[in-house]
Amino acid sequence: MPPDEPVAAAPGKSGSPSGLDAHLQALESLYRSAPINALFESTLTLEAGRSEIDFTVARASFHAAGAAHGTLYFKMLDDAAFYAANSLVSDRFLLTTAFNLHFTKPLKLGPARAEGRWISGRRRVFVAEARIVDSSGEECARGTGTFLRSHIALSRLDGYRSR
């Protein structure tokens, strides 16, 4: 059962976002602040229960046969599924406990997108799926992850802040 359609939060007194909008913006900021993301040109966009990561497949991520290494597939699928799930949890950071991935087509140089979607879970364990599509819209990989609510408060993470 998909999450309820989100209702846009009213701006706070200072004109800054509040509620769901503030949480989603803070998660997008958290993504940008992660040191690992300096290695990958990418941008995260969130809605409740959904995520999109637009990224560029660069030659630096290739294996010896001239296509993207599995590291790139896993990283983008895991992030897309993770953020789709964590978009529904406003107090705690989720942790990946399992992830299954299926390769269907080699990723070549250029733009691509990872699309994440929450599947189930609302309390402690969440399941989300993701897929990668290339610039022609063809699916290149798909994965499903299980995510556990941790003891790490989002509010204590330096990168978690709305604009």
PLY file of the C-alpha trace (Angstrom):
ply
format ascii 1.0
element vertex 163
property float x
property float y
property float z
element edge 162
property int vertex1
property int vertex2
end_header
0.00 0.00 0.00
1.63 3.31 -1.04
1.90 6.17 1.43
-0.88 8.72 1.60
-0.45 11.60 -0.80
1.62 14.23 1.02
0.04 17.53 1.85
2.35 20.47 1.28
3.35 21.97 4.59
2.58 25.60 5.23
5.63 27.86 5.52
6.79 28.62 9.04
6.63 32.07 10.59
10.02 32.99 9.13
8.90 32.04 5.61
11.00 28.89 5.75
9.43 25.48 5.07
8.02 23.40 7.89
6.74 19.87 8.37
7.17 17.49 5.46
8.77 20.07 3.14
11.40 20.95 5.75
12.17 17.27 6.35
12.57 16.53 2.63
14.80 19.56 2.11
16.90 18.56 5.13
17.34 15.04 3.70
18.40 16.53 0.35
20.94 18.63 2.25
22.13 15.53 4.12
22.70 13.76 0.79
24.78 16.69 -0.51
26.85 16.74 2.69
27.91 13.06 2.58
31.63 12.87 1.72
31.07 9.85 -0.58
28.97 12.02 -2.88
32.02 14.11 -3.79
33.01 11.09 -5.91
29.77 11.07 -7.91
28.19 14.00 -9.75
24.58 13.63 -8.59
21.48 15.46 -7.38
18.74 14.08 -5.11
15.09 15.17 -5.34
12.49 13.89 -2.86
8.76 13.52 -2.40
7.14 11.52 0.41
7.92 7.86 -0.31
9.78 8.62 -3.56
13.21 9.76 -4.65
15.11 10.57 -7.82
18.87 10.81 -8.15
20.10 12.31 -11.39
23.74 11.37 -11.91
26.44 11.26 -14.52
28.19 8.04 -15.45
31.83 9.09 -15.77
34.76 7.12 -17.19
36.28 7.08 -13.67
33.54 4.61 -12.63
34.26 2.12 -15.46
35.60 -1.40 -15.09
38.16 -2.76 -17.56
35.51 -3.67 -20.16
34.34 -0.07 -20.61
31.06 0.16 -18.68
30.09 1.29 -15.18
31.37 -0.88 -12.33
28.80 -2.48 -9.99
29.90 -0.05 -7.28
28.06 2.75 -9.08
24.91 0.66 -9.54
24.80 -0.34 -5.88
25.52 3.15 -4.57
22.79 4.82 -6.63
20.18 2.08 -6.09
20.85 1.92 -2.34
20.70 5.72 -2.00
17.49 6.01 -4.03
15.73 3.28 -2.03
17.13 4.55 1.29
15.99 8.15 0.77
12.55 7.05 -0.45
12.15 5.15 2.84
13.77 7.80 5.08
11.48 10.44 3.57
8.74 8.84 5.70
10.80 8.92 8.93
11.42 12.41 10.29
13.24 11.61 13.53
15.76 8.81 12.86
18.38 7.83 10.30
17.67 4.49 8.63
20.36 1.85 8.06
20.55 -0.58 5.13
20.33 -4.15 6.47
19.98 -5.97 3.12
19.98 -5.10 -0.54
19.38 -7.28 -3.60
20.36 -5.97 -6.98
19.79 -7.16 -10.54
21.82 -5.88 -13.49
19.94 -5.74 -16.80
22.01 -3.48 -19.10
25.48 -1.90 -18.98
25.59 1.77 -18.05
27.61 3.84 -20.53
28.96 7.41 -20.33
26.42 10.13 -19.72
23.35 11.00 -17.69
21.26 8.44 -15.81
18.63 8.44 -13.10
17.99 6.26 -10.05
14.32 6.22 -9.00
13.37 5.02 -5.52
9.99 4.07 -4.11
8.86 3.04 -0.61
7.09 -0.34 -0.61
6.19 -1.18 2.99
6.92 -0.58 6.66
6.08 2.32 8.94
7.65 1.58 12.33
11.00 -0.20 12.58
11.71 -1.98 9.29
11.11 -0.44 5.86
11.30 -1.96 2.38
11.97 0.16 -0.69
12.89 -0.51 -4.28
14.86 1.41 -6.87
15.74 1.23 -10.52
18.30 2.93 -12.75
17.33 4.20 -16.19
19.76 5.50 -18.79
19.37 8.63 -20.92
17.18 6.72 -23.41
14.80 5.68 -20.61
15.85 2.01 -20.64
16.14 0.22 -17.31
19.73 -0.83 -16.55
19.34 -2.22 -13.02
16.83 -2.73 -10.25
17.11 -3.46 -6.53
15.17 -3.91 -3.33
16.44 -2.93 0.09
15.49 -3.46 3.71
16.14 -0.53 6.05
16.10 -0.45 9.85
15.30 2.54 12.06
18.53 3.34 13.94
19.21 5.15 17.20
20.83 8.01 15.26
18.71 11.16 15.48
18.53 13.01 12.17
18.57 16.31 14.06
22.07 15.52 15.36
23.57 15.08 11.89
25.40 18.20 10.67
24.12 17.92 7.09
20.45 17.55 8.07
19.01 21.07 7.66
16.38 22.71 5.49
17.18 25.75 3.37
0 1
1 2
2 3
3 4
4 5
5 6
6 7
7 8
8 9
9 10
10 11
11 12
12 13
13 14
14 15
15 16
16 17
17 18
18 19
19 20
20 21
21 22
22 23
23 24
24 25
25 26
26 27
27 28
28 29
29 30
30 31
31 32
32 33
33 34
34 35
35 36
36 37
37 38
38 39
39 40
40 41
41 42
42 43
43 44
44 45
45 46
46 47
47 48
48 49
49 50
50 51
51 52
52 53
53 54
54 55
55 56
56 57
57 58
58 59
59 60
60 61
61 62
62 63
63 64
64 65
65 66
66 67
67 68
68 69
69 70
70 71
71 72
72 73
73 74
74 75
75 76
76 77
77 78
78 79
79 80
80 81
81 82
82 83
83 84
84 85
85 86
86 87
87 88
88 89
89 90
90 91
91 92
92 93
93 94
94 95
95 96
96 97
97 98
98 99
99 100
100 101
101 102
102 103
103 104
104 105
105 106
106 107
107 108
108 109
109 110
110 111
111 112
112 113
113 114
114 115
115 116
116 117
117 118
118 119
119 120
120 121
121 122
122 123
123 124
124 125
125 126
126 127
127 128
128 129
129 130
130 131
131 132
132 133
133 134
134 135
135 136
136 137
137 138
138 139
139 140
140 141
141 142
142 143
143 144
144 145
145 146
146 147
147 148
148 149
149 150
150 151
151 152
152 153
153 154
154 155
155 156
156 157
157 158
158 159
159 160
160 161
161 162
